[in-house]
Amino acid sequence: MTIELTLPDMTCGHCVKTVTQVVQQLDPAARVQADLPHHKVTVETSASADSVKAALAEEGYPASN
């Protein structure tokens, strides 16, 4: 499944690394592509969208969509 999210609080390379790690804790095989200037992330994962959003929000990166 491909999930596209806008993460307004993702502002730097460290944020991208943290977001990637959070997603890969849910699904180690997940692929994460970040568009830092637009605060967007595309996730290819077998995890549900709700679980990805919840994990990111818990880590301080709530999705705006």
N, CA, C, O and CB atoms as a CASP TS submission, in Angstrom:
PFRMAT TS
TARGET T0000
AUTHOR 0000-0000-0000
METHOD Language model
MODEL 1
PARENT N/A
ATOM      1  N   MET     1       0.837  -1.162   0.000  1.00  0.00           N
ATOM      2  CA  MET     1       0.000   0.000   0.000  1.00  0.00           C
ATOM      3  C   MET     1       0.892   1.239   0.000  1.00  0.00           C
ATOM      4  O   MET     1       1.925   1.274   0.669  1.00  0.00           O
ATOM      5  CB  MET     1      -0.958  -0.010   1.208  1.00  0.00           C
ATOM      6  N   THR     2       0.487   2.237  -0.746  1.00  0.00           N
ATOM      7  CA  THR     2       1.204   3.512  -0.773  1.00  0.00           C
ATOM      8  C   THR     2       0.394   4.547  -0.014  1.00  0.00           C
ATOM      9  O   THR     2      -0.797   4.734  -0.262  1.00  0.00           O
ATOM     10  CB  THR     2       1.470   3.982  -2.233  1.00  0.00           C
ATOM     11  N   ILE     3       1.063   5.215   0.914  1.00  0.00           N
ATOM     12  CA  ILE     3       0.428   6.233   1.744  1.00  0.00           C
ATOM     13  C   ILE     3       1.164   7.544   1.505  1.00  0.00           C
ATOM     14  O   ILE     3       2.391   7.594   1.594  1.00  0.00           O
ATOM     15  CB  ILE     3       0.445   5.835   3.266  1.00  0.00           C
ATOM     16  N   GLU     4       0.418   8.606   1.201  1.00  0.00           N
ATOM     17  CA  GLU     4       1.018   9.925   1.040  1.00  0.00           C
ATOM     18  C   GLU     4       0.536  10.802   2.180  1.00  0.00           C
ATOM     19  O   GLU     4      -0.666  10.930   2.417  1.00  0.00           O
ATOM     20  CB  GLU     4       0.660  10.553  -0.345  1.00  0.00           C
ATOM     21  N   LEU     5       1.495  11.412   2.891  1.00  0.00           N
ATOM     22  CA  LEU     5       1.163  12.231   4.048  1.00  0.00           C
ATOM     23  C   LEU     5       1.869  13.574   3.970  1.00  0.00           C
ATOM     24  O   LEU     5       2.959  13.691   3.409  1.00  0.00           O
ATOM     25  CB  LEU     5       1.536  11.509   5.344  1.00  0.00           C
ATOM     26  N   THR     6       1.235  14.575   4.538  1.00  0.00           N
ATOM     27  CA  THR     6       1.873  15.866   4.730  1.00  0.00           C
ATOM     28  C   THR     6       2.206  15.978   6.208  1.00  0.00           C
ATOM     29  O   THR     6       1.330  15.873   7.067  1.00  0.00           O
ATOM     30  CB  THR     6       0.957  17.051   4.249  1.00  0.00           C
ATOM     31  N   LEU     7       3.487  16.192   6.490  1.00  0.00           N
ATOM     32  CA  LEU     7       3.976  16.292   7.867  1.00  0.00           C
ATOM     33  C   LEU     7       4.565  17.692   8.064  1.00  0.00           C
ATOM     34  O   LEU     7       5.757  17.895   7.833  1.00  0.00           O
ATOM     35  CB  LEU     7       5.046  15.176   8.178  1.00  0.00           C
ATOM     36  N   PRO     8       3.741  18.663   8.489  1.00  0.00           N
ATOM     37  CA  PRO     8       4.215  20.050   8.608  1.00  0.00           C
ATOM     38  C   PRO     8       5.429  20.212   9.527  1.00  0.00           C
ATOM     39  O   PRO     8       6.220  21.137   9.344  1.00  0.00           O
ATOM     40  CB  PRO     8       3.098  20.920   9.116  1.00  0.00           C
ATOM     41  N   ASP     9       5.582  19.327  10.507  1.00  0.00           N
ATOM     42  CA  ASP     9       6.686  19.449  11.456  1.00  0.00           C
ATOM     43  C   ASP     9       7.975  18.781  10.986  1.00  0.00           C
ATOM     44  O   ASP     9       8.979  18.809  11.698  1.00  0.00           O
ATOM     45  CB  ASP     9       6.279  18.864  12.771  1.00  0.00           C
ATOM     46  N   MET    10       7.959  18.186   9.803  1.00  0.00           N
ATOM     47  CA  MET    10       9.160  17.572   9.233  1.00  0.00           C
ATOM     48  C   MET    10       9.916  18.675   8.488  1.00  0.00           C
ATOM     49  O   MET    10       9.546  19.049   7.375  1.00  0.00           O
ATOM     50  CB  MET    10       8.801  16.356   8.269  1.00  0.00           C
ATOM     51  N   THR    11      10.984  19.192   9.117  1.00  0.00           N
ATOM     52  CA  THR    11      11.643  20.382   8.581  1.00  0.00           C
ATOM     53  C   THR    11      13.118  20.219   8.252  1.00  0.00           C
ATOM     54  O   THR    11      13.725  21.133   7.693  1.00  0.00           O
ATOM     55  CB  THR    11      11.497  21.482   9.540  1.00  0.00           C
ATOM     56  N   CYS    12      13.714  19.068   8.590  1.00  0.00           N
ATOM     57  CA  CYS    12      15.153  18.921   8.359  1.00  0.00           C
ATOM     58  C   CYS    12      15.507  17.458   8.094  1.00  0.00           C
ATOM     59  O   CYS    12      14.656  16.572   8.170  1.00  0.00           O
ATOM     60  CB  CYS    12      15.953  19.455   9.568  1.00  0.00           C
ATOM     61  N   GLY    13      16.760  17.232   7.788  1.00  0.00           N
ATOM     62  CA  GLY    13      17.222  15.877   7.517  1.00  0.00           C
ATOM     63  C   GLY    13      17.070  14.952   8.711  1.00  0.00           C
ATOM     64  O   GLY    13      16.784  13.766   8.544  1.00  0.00           O
ATOM     65  N   HIS    14      17.257  15.473   9.901  1.00  0.00           N
ATOM     66  CA  HIS    14      17.082  14.652  11.111  1.00  0.00           C
ATOM     67  C   HIS    14      15.632  14.203  11.224  1.00  0.00           C
ATOM     68  O   HIS    14      15.357  13.066  11.606  1.00  0.00           O
ATOM     69  CB  HIS    14      17.505  15.440  12.386  1.00  0.00           C
ATOM     70  N   CYS    15      14.705  15.095  10.892  1.00  0.00           N
ATOM     71  CA  CYS    15      13.281  14.742  10.911  1.00  0.00           C
ATOM     72  C   CYS    15      12.992  13.602   9.935  1.00  0.00           C
ATOM     73  O   CYS    15      12.264  12.666  10.263  1.00  0.00           O
ATOM     74  CB  CYS    15      12.415  15.971  10.562  1.00  0.00           C
ATOM     75  N   VAL    16      13.561  13.685   8.749  1.00  0.00           N
ATOM     76  CA  VAL    16      13.358  12.643   7.739  1.00  0.00           C
ATOM     77  C   VAL    16      13.865  11.306   8.267  1.00  0.00           C
ATOM     78  O   VAL    16      13.206  10.279   8.103  1.00  0.00           O
ATOM     79  CB  VAL    16      14.077  13.010   6.415  1.00  0.00           C
ATOM     80  N   LYS    17      15.032  11.320   8.899  1.00  0.00           N
ATOM     81  CA  LYS    17      15.603  10.094   9.455  1.00  0.00           C
ATOM     82  C   LYS    17      14.691   9.518  10.531  1.00  0.00           C
ATOM     83  O   LYS    17      14.465   8.308  10.574  1.00  0.00           O
ATOM     84  CB  LYS    17      17.003  10.364  10.033  1.00  0.00           C
ATOM     85  N   THR    18      14.167  10.378  11.396  1.00  0.00           N
ATOM     86  CA  THR    18      13.278   9.923  12.464  1.00  0.00           C
ATOM     87  C   THR    18      11.991   9.351  11.889  1.00  0.00           C
ATOM     88  O   THR    18      11.541   8.291  12.322  1.00  0.00           O
ATOM     89  CB  THR    18      12.961  11.072  13.428  1.00  0.00           C
ATOM     90  N   VAL    19      11.394  10.034  10.923  1.00  0.00           N
ATOM     91  CA  VAL    19      10.160   9.557  10.289  1.00  0.00           C
ATOM     92  C   VAL    19      10.405   8.194   9.655  1.00  0.00           C
ATOM     93  O   VAL    19       9.585   7.288   9.797  1.00  0.00           O
ATOM     94  CB  VAL    19       9.653  10.570   9.223  1.00  0.00           C
ATOM     95  N   THR    20      11.524   8.043   8.958  1.00  0.00           N
ATOM     96  CA  THR    20      11.860   6.766   8.321  1.00  0.00           C
ATOM     97  C   THR    20      11.993   5.660   9.359  1.00  0.00           C
ATOM     98  O   THR    20      11.481   4.558   9.164  1.00  0.00           O
ATOM     99  CB  THR    20      13.162   6.890   7.515  1.00  0.00           C
ATOM    100  N   GLN    21      12.677   5.948  10.458  1.00  0.00           N
ATOM    101  CA  GLN    21      12.857   4.947  11.505  1.00  0.00           C
ATOM    102  C   GLN    21      11.528   4.542  12.134  1.00  0.00           C
ATOM    103  O   GLN    21      11.306   3.364  12.411  1.00  0.00           O
ATOM    104  CB  GLN    21      13.799   5.473  12.577  1.00  0.00           C
ATOM    105  N   VAL    22      10.652   5.504  12.359  1.00  0.00           N
ATOM    106  CA  VAL    22       9.340   5.205  12.953  1.00  0.00           C
ATOM    107  C   VAL    22       8.557   4.265  12.043  1.00  0.00           C
ATOM    108  O   VAL    22       7.990   3.274  12.503  1.00  0.00           O
ATOM    109  CB  VAL    22       8.535   6.511  13.201  1.00  0.00           C
ATOM    110  N   VAL    23       8.529   4.578  10.757  1.00  0.00           N
ATOM    111  CA  VAL    23       7.790   3.743   9.802  1.00  0.00           C
ATOM    112  C   VAL    23       8.421   2.346   9.733  1.00  0.00           C
ATOM    113  O   VAL    23       7.703   1.348   9.691  1.00  0.00           O
ATOM    114  CB  VAL    23       7.773   4.405   8.387  1.00  0.00           C
ATOM    115  N   GLN    24       9.741   2.270   9.722  1.00  0.00           N
ATOM    116  CA  GLN    24      10.400   0.974   9.593  1.00  0.00           C
ATOM    117  C   GLN    24      10.332   0.147  10.871  1.00  0.00           C
ATOM    118  O   GLN    24      10.591  -1.056  10.836  1.00  0.00           O
ATOM    119  CB  GLN    24      11.839   1.171   9.198  1.00  0.00           C
ATOM    120  N   GLN    25       9.992   0.761  11.990  1.00  0.00           N
ATOM    121  CA  GLN    25       9.731  -0.027  13.193  1.00  0.00           C
ATOM    122  C   GLN    25       8.417  -0.791  13.045  1.00  0.00           C
ATOM    123  O   GLN    25       8.270  -1.898  13.562  1.00  0.00           O
ATOM    124  CB  GLN    25       9.690   0.881  14.445  1.00  0.00           C
ATOM    125  N   LEU    26       7.466  -0.189  12.334  1.00  0.00           N
ATOM    126  CA  LEU    26       6.190  -0.868  12.066  1.00  0.00           C
ATOM    127  C   LEU    26       6.353  -1.942  10.995  1.00  0.00           C
ATOM    128  O   LEU    26       5.805  -3.039  11.104  1.00  0.00           O
ATOM    129  CB  LEU    26       5.121   0.149  11.631  1.00  0.00           C
ATOM    130  N   ASP    27       7.113  -1.606   9.963  1.00  0.00           N
ATOM    131  CA  ASP    27       7.303  -2.495   8.822  1.00  0.00           C
ATOM    132  C   ASP    27       8.749  -2.348   8.344  1.00  0.00           C
ATOM    133  O   ASP    27       9.059  -1.407   7.612  1.00  0.00           O
ATOM    134  CB  ASP    27       6.283  -2.172   7.666  1.00  0.00           C
ATOM    135  N   PRO    28       9.641  -3.265   8.747  1.00  0.00           N
ATOM    136  CA  PRO    28      11.051  -3.151   8.370  1.00  0.00           C
ATOM    137  C   PRO    28      11.297  -3.091   6.863  1.00  0.00           C
ATOM    138  O   PRO    28      12.336  -2.594   6.428  1.00  0.00           O
ATOM    139  CB  PRO    28      11.806  -4.302   8.937  1.00  0.00           C
ATOM    140  N   ALA    29      10.368  -3.584   6.074  1.00  0.00           N
ATOM    141  CA  ALA    29      10.533  -3.572   4.622  1.00  0.00           C
ATOM    142  C   ALA    29       9.952  -2.312   3.975  1.00  0.00           C
ATOM    143  O   ALA    29      10.002  -2.169   2.754  1.00  0.00           O
ATOM    144  CB  ALA    29       9.879  -4.800   4.022  1.00  0.00           C
ATOM    145  N   ALA    30       9.407  -1.406   4.772  1.00  0.00           N
ATOM    146  CA  ALA    30       8.778  -0.200   4.235  1.00  0.00           C
ATOM    147  C   ALA    30       9.799   0.673   3.519  1.00  0.00           C
ATOM    148  O   ALA    30      10.972   0.730   3.889  1.00  0.00           O
ATOM    149  CB  ALA    30       8.097   0.595   5.355  1.00  0.00           C
ATOM    150  N   ARG    31       9.315   1.351   2.485  1.00  0.00           N
ATOM    151  CA  ARG    31      10.133   2.315   1.758  1.00  0.00           C
ATOM    152  C   ARG    31       9.555   3.696   1.998  1.00  0.00           C
ATOM    153  O   ARG    31       8.347   3.900   1.876  1.00  0.00           O
ATOM    154  CB  ARG    31      10.189   1.985   0.232  1.00  0.00           C
ATOM    155  N   VAL    32      10.414   4.641   2.337  1.00  0.00           N
ATOM    156  CA  VAL    32       9.975   5.998   2.656  1.00  0.00           C
ATOM    157  C   VAL    32      10.700   6.968   1.731  1.00  0.00           C
ATOM    158  O   VAL    32      11.926   6.941   1.623  1.00  0.00           O
ATOM    159  CB  VAL    32      10.245   6.346   4.158  1.00  0.00           C
ATOM    160  N   GLN    33       9.927   7.824   1.065  1.00  0.00           N
ATOM    161  CA  GLN    33      10.495   8.878   0.226  1.00  0.00           C
ATOM    162  C   GLN    33       9.993  10.204   0.773  1.00  0.00           C
ATOM    163  O   GLN    33       8.787  10.409   0.913  1.00  0.00           O
ATOM    164  CB  GLN    33      10.105   8.696  -1.295  1.00  0.00           C
ATOM    165  N   ALA    34      10.918  11.102   1.082  1.00  0.00           N
ATOM    166  CA  ALA    34      10.551  12.388   1.655  1.00  0.00           C
ATOM    167  C   ALA    34      10.762  13.515   0.652  1.00  0.00           C
ATOM    168  O   ALA    34      11.747  13.538  -0.085  1.00  0.00           O
ATOM    169  CB  ALA    34      11.357  12.654   2.922  1.00  0.00           C
ATOM    170  N   ASP    35       9.824  14.439   0.642  1.00  0.00           N
ATOM    171  CA  ASP    35       9.921  15.683  -0.123  1.00  0.00           C
ATOM    172  C   ASP    35       9.976  16.788   0.928  1.00  0.00           C
ATOM    173  O   ASP    35       8.961  17.390   1.278  1.00  0.00           O
ATOM    174  CB  ASP    35       8.692  15.875  -1.150  1.00  0.00           C
ATOM    175  N   LEU    36      11.180  17.035   1.416  1.00  0.00           N
ATOM    176  CA  LEU    36      11.361  17.943   2.542  1.00  0.00           C
ATOM    177  C   LEU    36      10.842  19.360   2.284  1.00  0.00           C
ATOM    178  O   LEU    36      10.173  19.914   3.157  1.00  0.00           O
ATOM    179  CB  LEU    36      12.810  18.004   2.896  1.00  0.00           C
ATOM    180  N   PRO    37      11.120  19.975   1.126  1.00  0.00           N
ATOM    181  CA  PRO    37      10.633  21.345   0.913  1.00  0.00           C
ATOM    182  C   PRO    37       9.112  21.469   1.008  1.00  0.00           C
ATOM    183  O   PRO    37       8.596  22.520   1.388  1.00  0.00           O
ATOM    184  CB  PRO    37      11.087  21.841  -0.438  1.00  0.00           C
ATOM    185  N   HIS    38       8.397  20.399   0.663  1.00  0.00           N
ATOM    186  CA  HIS    38       6.928  20.434   0.696  1.00  0.00           C
ATOM    187  C   HIS    38       6.356  19.701   1.911  1.00  0.00           C
ATOM    188  O   HIS    38       5.138  19.592   2.053  1.00  0.00           O
ATOM    189  CB  HIS    38       6.365  19.821  -0.581  1.00  0.00           C
ATOM    190  N   HIS    39       7.232  19.200   2.785  1.00  0.00           N
ATOM    191  CA  HIS    39       6.824  18.502   4.011  1.00  0.00           C
ATOM    192  C   HIS    39       5.949  17.282   3.714  1.00  0.00           C
ATOM    193  O   HIS    39       5.029  16.969   4.470  1.00  0.00           O
ATOM    194  CB  HIS    39       6.073  19.461   4.934  1.00  0.00           C
ATOM    195  N   LYS    40       6.244  16.602   2.613  1.00  0.00           N
ATOM    196  CA  LYS    40       5.457  15.435   2.223  1.00  0.00           C
ATOM    197  C   LYS    40       6.306  14.173   2.307  1.00  0.00           C
ATOM    198  O   LYS    40       7.521  14.199   2.116  1.00  0.00           O
ATOM    199  CB  LYS    40       4.895  15.609   0.801  1.00  0.00           C
ATOM    200  N   VAL    41       5.629  13.075   2.597  1.00  0.00           N
ATOM    201  CA  VAL    41       6.304  11.792   2.649  1.00  0.00           C
ATOM    202  C   VAL    41       5.421  10.761   1.962  1.00  0.00           C
ATOM    203  O   VAL    41       4.204  10.750   2.142  1.00  0.00           O
ATOM    204  CB  VAL    41       6.620  11.378   4.114  1.00  0.00           C
ATOM    205  N   THR    42       6.051   9.890   1.169  1.00  0.00           N
ATOM    206  CA  THR    42       5.360   8.787   0.520  1.00  0.00           C
ATOM    207  C   THR    42       5.914   7.502   1.114  1.00  0.00           C
ATOM    208  O   THR    42       7.123   7.271   1.120  1.00  0.00           O
ATOM    209  CB  THR    42       5.537   8.825  -1.044  1.00  0.00           C
ATOM    210  N   VAL    43       5.008   6.671   1.615  1.00  0.00           N
ATOM    211  CA  VAL    43       5.403   5.450   2.307  1.00  0.00           C
ATOM    212  C   VAL    43       4.812   4.262   1.575  1.00  0.00           C
ATOM    213  O   VAL    43       3.605   4.214   1.338  1.00  0.00           O
ATOM    214  CB  VAL    43       4.946   5.469   3.789  1.00  0.00           C
ATOM    215  N   GLU    44       5.651   3.302   1.215  1.00  0.00           N
ATOM    216  CA  GLU    44       5.187   2.026   0.667  1.00  0.00           C
ATOM    217  C   GLU    44       5.352   1.009   1.781  1.00  0.00           C
ATOM    218  O   GLU    44       6.471   0.706   2.195  1.00  0.00           O
ATOM    219  CB  GLU    44       5.987   1.602  -0.645  1.00  0.00           C
ATOM    220  N   THR    45       4.231   0.483   2.266  1.00  0.00           N
ATOM    221  CA  THR    45       4.276  -0.382   3.433  1.00  0.00           C
ATOM    222  C   THR    45       3.118  -1.366   3.447  1.00  0.00           C
ATOM    223  O   THR    45       2.109  -1.175   2.769  1.00  0.00           O
ATOM    224  CB  THR    45       4.265   0.447   4.698  1.00  0.00           C
ATOM    225  N   SER    46       3.284  -2.414   4.228  1.00  0.00           N
ATOM    226  CA  SER    46       2.178  -3.352   4.446  1.00  0.00           C
ATOM    227  C   SER    46       1.395  -2.967   5.699  1.00  0.00           C
ATOM    228  O   SER    46       0.352  -3.554   5.984  1.00  0.00           O
ATOM    229  CB  SER    46       2.706  -4.800   4.569  1.00  0.00           C
ATOM    230  N   ALA    47       1.896  -1.980   6.448  1.00  0.00           N
ATOM    231  CA  ALA    47       1.181  -1.501   7.641  1.00  0.00           C
ATOM    232  C   ALA    47      -0.008  -0.638   7.216  1.00  0.00           C
ATOM    233  O   ALA    47      -0.017  -0.067   6.125  1.00  0.00           O
ATOM    234  CB  ALA    47       2.135  -0.692   8.577  1.00  0.00           C
ATOM    235  N   SER    48      -0.996  -0.556   8.083  1.00  0.00           N
ATOM    236  CA  SER    48      -2.174   0.248   7.764  1.00  0.00           C
ATOM    237  C   SER    48      -1.848   1.736   7.854  1.00  0.00           C
ATOM    238  O   SER    48      -0.949   2.143   8.589  1.00  0.00           O
ATOM    239  CB  SER    48      -3.338  -0.100   8.709  1.00  0.00           C
ATOM    240  N   ALA    49      -2.589   2.535   7.100  1.00  0.00           N
ATOM    241  CA  ALA    49      -2.400   3.981   7.129  1.00  0.00           C
ATOM    242  C   ALA    49      -2.625   4.523   8.536  1.00  0.00           C
ATOM    243  O   ALA    49      -1.895   5.404   8.991  1.00  0.00           O
ATOM    244  CB  ALA    49      -3.346   4.667   6.137  1.00  0.00           C
ATOM    245  N   ASP    50      -3.633   3.996   9.218  1.00  0.00           N
ATOM    246  CA  ASP    50      -3.926   4.472  10.572  1.00  0.00           C
ATOM    247  C   ASP    50      -2.776   4.192  11.526  1.00  0.00           C
ATOM    248  O   ASP    50      -2.456   5.033  12.366  1.00  0.00           O
ATOM    249  CB  ASP    50      -5.199   3.824  11.095  1.00  0.00           C
ATOM    250  N   SER    51      -2.151   3.024  11.413  1.00  0.00           N
ATOM    251  CA  SER    51      -1.047   2.707  12.320  1.00  0.00           C
ATOM    252  C   SER    51       0.179   3.570  12.021  1.00  0.00           C
ATOM    253  O   SER    51       0.898   3.967  12.938  1.00  0.00           O
ATOM    254  CB  SER    51      -0.682   1.219  12.216  1.00  0.00           C
ATOM    255  N   VAL    52       0.418   3.859  10.746  1.00  0.00           N
ATOM    256  CA  VAL    52       1.534   4.727  10.375  1.00  0.00           C
ATOM    257  C   VAL    52       1.288   6.133  10.911  1.00  0.00           C
ATOM    258  O   VAL    52       2.180   6.736  11.506  1.00  0.00           O
ATOM    259  CB  VAL    52       1.726   4.755   8.837  1.00  0.00           C
ATOM    260  N   LYS    53       0.081   6.657  10.701  1.00  0.00           N
ATOM    261  CA  LYS    53      -0.249   8.000  11.195  1.00  0.00           C
ATOM    262  C   LYS    53      -0.141   8.081  12.708  1.00  0.00           C
ATOM    263  O   LYS    53       0.385   9.057  13.241  1.00  0.00           O
ATOM    264  CB  LYS    53      -1.655   8.399  10.757  1.00  0.00           C
ATOM    265  N   ALA    54      -0.633   7.067  13.404  1.00  0.00           N
ATOM    266  CA  ALA    54      -0.591   7.058  14.867  1.00  0.00           C
ATOM    267  C   ALA    54       0.844   7.030  15.371  1.00  0.00           C
ATOM    268  O   ALA    54       1.185   7.753  16.307  1.00  0.00           O
ATOM    269  CB  ALA    54      -1.364   5.857  15.419  1.00  0.00           C
ATOM    270  N   ALA    55       1.683   6.208  14.765  1.00  0.00           N
ATOM    271  CA  ALA    55       3.080   6.109  15.193  1.00  0.00           C
ATOM    272  C   ALA    55       3.818   7.424  14.948  1.00  0.00           C
ATOM    273  O   ALA    55       4.607   7.860  15.786  1.00  0.00           O
ATOM    274  CB  ALA    55       3.787   4.958  14.454  1.00  0.00           C
ATOM    275  N   LEU    56       3.566   8.047  13.814  1.00  0.00           N
ATOM    276  CA  LEU    56       4.214   9.326  13.511  1.00  0.00           C
ATOM    277  C   LEU    56       3.740  10.422  14.457  1.00  0.00           C
ATOM    278  O   LEU    56       4.543  11.234  14.916  1.00  0.00           O
ATOM    279  CB  LEU    56       3.940   9.733  12.059  1.00  0.00           C
ATOM    280  N   ALA    57       2.452  10.451  14.748  1.00  0.00           N
ATOM    281  CA  ALA    57       1.910  11.452  15.668  1.00  0.00           C
ATOM    282  C   ALA    57       2.508  11.288  17.062  1.00  0.00           C
ATOM    283  O   ALA    57       2.835  12.270  17.728  1.00  0.00           O
ATOM    284  CB  ALA    57       0.378  11.350  15.733  1.00  0.00           C
ATOM    285  N   GLU    58       2.646  10.045  17.490  1.00  0.00           N
ATOM    286  CA  GLU    58       3.216   9.764  18.808  1.00  0.00           C
ATOM    287  C   GLU    58       4.664  10.245  18.890  1.00  0.00           C
ATOM    288  O   GLU    58       5.133  10.634  19.960  1.00  0.00           O
ATOM    289  CB  GLU    58       3.140   8.260  19.115  1.00  0.00           C
ATOM    290  N   GLU    59       5.365  10.217  17.767  1.00  0.00           N
ATOM    291  CA  GLU    59       6.767  10.631  17.730  1.00  0.00           C
ATOM    292  C   GLU    59       6.892  12.147  17.523  1.00  0.00           C
ATOM    293  O   GLU    59       8.002  12.680  17.548  1.00  0.00           O
ATOM    294  CB  GLU    59       7.513   9.879  16.611  1.00  0.00           C
ATOM    295  N   GLY    60       5.770  12.844  17.320  1.00  0.00           N
ATOM    296  CA  GLY    60       5.811  14.297  17.178  1.00  0.00           C
ATOM    297  C   GLY    60       5.651  14.795  15.761  1.00  0.00           C
ATOM    298  O   GLY    60       5.919  15.963  15.479  1.00  0.00           O
ATOM    299  N   TYR    61       5.218  13.929  14.866  1.00  0.00           N
ATOM    300  CA  TYR    61       5.025  14.298  13.461  1.00  0.00           C
ATOM    301  C   TYR    61       3.592  13.988  13.019  1.00  0.00           C
ATOM    302  O   TYR    61       3.381  13.094  12.200  1.00  0.00           O
ATOM    303  CB  TYR    61       6.040  13.551  12.558  1.00  0.00           C
ATOM    304  N   PRO    62       2.614  14.712  13.551  1.00  0.00           N
ATOM    305  CA  PRO    62       1.221  14.445  13.151  1.00  0.00           C
ATOM    306  C   PRO    62       0.987  14.847  11.686  1.00  0.00           C
ATOM    307  O   PRO    62       1.459  15.888  11.231  1.00  0.00           O
ATOM    308  CB  PRO    62       0.235  15.211  14.077  1.00  0.00           C
ATOM    309  N   ALA    63       0.261  14.011  10.975  1.00  0.00           N
ATOM    310  CA  ALA    63      -0.065  14.281   9.581  1.00  0.00           C
ATOM    311  C   ALA    63      -1.210  15.274   9.516  1.00  0.00           C
ATOM    312  O   ALA    63      -2.141  15.220  10.319  1.00  0.00           O
ATOM    313  CB  ALA    63      -0.426  12.980   8.832  1.00  0.00           C
ATOM    314  N   SER    64      -1.130  16.183   8.549  1.00  0.00           N
ATOM    315  CA  SER    64      -2.197  17.160   8.381  1.00  0.00           C
ATOM    316  C   SER    64      -3.255  16.672   7.394  1.00  0.00           C
ATOM    317  O   SER    64      -4.197  17.403   7.088  1.00  0.00           O
ATOM    318  CB  SER    64      -1.622  18.489   7.914  1.00  0.00           C
ATOM    319  N   ASN    65      -3.109  15.454   6.896  1.00  0.00           N
ATOM    320  CA  ASN    65      -4.111  14.905   5.965  1.00  0.00           C
ATOM    321  C   ASN    65      -4.438  13.485   6.343  1.00  0.00           C
ATOM    322  O   ASN    65      -5.258  12.845   5.686  1.00  0.00           O
ATOM    323  CB  ASN    65      -3.611  14.963   4.506  1.00  0.00           C
TER
END
